[in-house]
Amino acid sequence: MPYDFDHAPDRRGADSLKWQRYGAALPLWVADLDFVSPEPVLTALHERVAHGVFGYGAPPDELTETIGARLAALYDWTVTPEQIVYLPGLVCGLNVACRAVGEPGDAVLAQTPVYPPFLSAPVNQERRLITAELTAEVREGRLYYSFDDTAFAAAITPRTRLFILCHPHNPVGRAFSVAELQRLAALCECHDLTICSDEIHCDLLLDGRRHTPLATLAPEIAQRCITLMAPSKTFNIAGLGASFAIIQNSELRRQFKHALRGIVPDVNILGLCAALAAYRHGGDWLKELLIYLAANRDYVVEFVARHLPGVRVTVPEATYLAWLDCREAGLPGNPHEFFLKQAGVALNHGADFGPGGAGCVRLNFGCPRDRLTEALERMRTALVKD
């Protein structure tokens, strides 16, 4: 059935963080789709609410079985039920991984620019953050990021214990190739690093690309991996807080569970209900969403090239997030404040994404096309006035 992504409910004045934080500005910042979730998810939630009892819950066996079957079908990856650890959020998972691996004072490595919780999680858990910048270059007028082996190896210290990977990458939109992943994995093996791979955007690969979980590269890589996944970004149910870690190494899984004990709450029953419905019945909706997102992505890339002088943009291979480098646009101050004040468009401040992020902004194109068009036109007008 056709889905209408050109129309979305009005979220102003409701409970939306995305639409509240910046007042009247058009919000193209936080990774939160403006689209209504799949009908099967809504139906399942209505039925669960109608039940009327909301006591303590537990992950249903059907969900665990569904996740296992999905991983096998998509990635030929055999995951047993005990290897799945449920979590109320991916950010929580990053923090638990930092707490579980190593000791206070040890180092955690991240590639920047990267989703801000990658930068805060190590510090939250009394670890030292170290970073290696992705390499940025211009290819055929478009911004492109790649993994720098030399910079990555040079950043590792004798006390580095954990590497946190964003795959697919937020904010630069890369879906890393198998060759790139193999190089990363080889370096982590060489330096005996545990890997926490945040793969929350794994269902959002564009143009027919297929995701490769890092842990599927080889059994020995799987033994050093904590893989984080969730239906939240894919099916727009992030507010329900349902995600999971896959940890196939039994000792690493024990450490992870110990680190979350008494601190991390269970997943709420509505989140579990939505996750099951999304994974079981959301496939057709997702196929159409990916087509719509790819068209929005193409629209952004073409508009920036034609109408935003001095701005370069990535061509996201995954996610619904574009990364704009505004350093040659001659803007006064940082581009986040410029576009917020002069255009009434709220984007993410690039500096929040760590080294390599200053002078850039992140733009969420997961919205109806007319809303995206209005925001980009406002940005063009602001640049012309400036």
Secondary structure as GFF3:
##gff-version 3
##sequence-region A 1 386
A	DSSP	alpha_helix	17	20	.	.	.	ID=ss1
A	DSSP	beta_strand	26	27	.	.	.	ID=ss2
A	DSSP	alpha_helix	39	51	.	.	.	ID=ss3
A	DSSP	alpha_helix	61	75	.	.	.	ID=ss4
A	DSSP	three_ten_helix	81	83	.	.	.	ID=ss5
A	DSSP	beta_strand	84	87	.	.	.	ID=ss6
A	DSSP	alpha_helix	90	100	.	.	.	ID=ss7
A	DSSP	beta_strand	107	112	.	.	.	ID=ss8
A	DSSP	alpha_helix	117	124	.	.	.	ID=ss9
A	DSSP	beta_strand	128	133	.	.	.	ID=ss10
A	DSSP	beta_strand	135	139	.	.	.	ID=ss11
A	DSSP	beta_strand	142	146	.	.	.	ID=ss12
A	DSSP	alpha_helix	149	155	.	.	.	ID=ss13
A	DSSP	beta_strand	160	166	.	.	.	ID=ss14
A	DSSP	alpha_helix	178	190	.	.	.	ID=ss15
A	DSSP	beta_strand	194	198	.	.	.	ID=ss16
A	DSSP	three_ten_helix	214	216	.	.	.	ID=ss17
A	DSSP	alpha_helix	219	222	.	.	.	ID=ss18
A	DSSP	beta_strand	225	229	.	.	.	ID=ss19
A	DSSP	alpha_helix	232	235	.	.	.	ID=ss20
A	DSSP	three_ten_helix	238	240	.	.	.	ID=ss21
A	DSSP	beta_strand	243	246	.	.	.	ID=ss22
A	DSSP	alpha_helix	250	260	.	.	.	ID=ss23
A	DSSP	alpha_helix	269	281	.	.	.	ID=ss24
A	DSSP	alpha_helix	283	307	.	.	.	ID=ss25
A	DSSP	beta_strand	312	313	.	.	.	ID=ss26
A	DSSP	beta_strand	321	325	.	.	.	ID=ss27
A	DSSP	alpha_helix	335	338	.	.	.	ID=ss28
A	DSSP	pi_helix	339	343	.	.	.	ID=ss29
A	DSSP	beta_strand	345	346	.	.	.	ID=ss30
A	DSSP	beta_strand	348	349	.	.	.	ID=ss31
A	DSSP	three_ten_helix	350	353	.	.	.	ID=ss32
A	DSSP	beta_strand	360	364	.	.	.	ID=ss33
A	DSSP	alpha_helix	369	385	.	.	.	ID=ss34
###
